[in-house]
Amino acid sequence: MFTASLPKDRGILLVEPKESIINTSIHMFFMNYDIAVIWLSSQYKVVDACYAKSWRPLYKPRTPAKFVLETNADNLPFYHIGDEIQIHEI
């Protein structure tokens, strides 16, 4: 939030203690740009993904998720439900 843009190769991974729909829901208030939101299960499988528009009140996954990956909106076509994602620290 409160940033001007998000580089294409960057994002943030939000982690919840357990899989949930409510706890992995997001809002886009105070966002100045749209993003791609990818929800992952505890096994790092994509369970949902969407294009989230700035200043919208609610985005939630269709099924429970443990991780929420928020990244540049241009990255959305690279993620599909059922894909397995590998997470690497930098």
N, C-alpha and C positions, 0 to 999 in steps of 0.2 A: 504494500500500500504506500501511497504518497511518493512513488517514484515516477520518473518521466517515461521510462520504457524498460523492456526486458530483452537482453540479447538473445539471439536464436539458440545459442548453446548453453543457456542457463535456465535454472528453475529452482523450485523449492520442493522438498519432500516433507510432507506432514505425516506424522506417525501417531496413531491412536493405540491405546493398550490392547484393544480387541476389536474385531470386526463389528461395524455398526453403520447404519444409514444416517441416523441423526448426528452422531459425533464426527462424521466425515462430510457433512454438509458445509457449504461455504456461502459467503455473500461476497458481492463485488462492490460494496460501498467504498468510496474513497480511492477506487482504482481509476487511473487515467487512460487505460488501454485494455483491450480484450486479451484473454489468455486461453490456452488449452488446459483443460482439467482432465486428468486421467486417474481413475480410482482403481486401486489394486487390492487383491485379496492378500491374506497373510502368506500365501505361496507366491506372491509377486505376479499373479495373473491379472490381466486387465478385465475388470468386471463392468466398467462403464467408462465413457469418455464424452466430453462435450466442449463446445465452443462457448466460453463464458463471456458475456458482454459486460462492459463496465457499468457500474451503478445499478446493477440488478440485485434484487433482494435475496434470492435463494437458488442454489444449485445443489442437487443431492443425487447420489447414485441410485440406480434402480435396485441394486442388491447390496448387501452389506460389504464394506471395504475396511481395510486396516490402514492403508496408505493413500494419500492424496498427492499426486504430482501436479504441480502448477508450473507450466512452462509457456514459452512463446507460442502464440496462436498459430503460427505457421507450421508448428510441429504436429498438430492434430492428425493430419492424414497418415502419420507414421505409426499410429496406435490403433489397434483393433481389439474388440472383445475376444478374449481367449488367448491373446498373445502373452508370452512369459517375458518379463522384464528383468534385466540384471541391473543392480544398483552398485555403483562404484563410488567410493569416497574420493574427493580430490583435495 
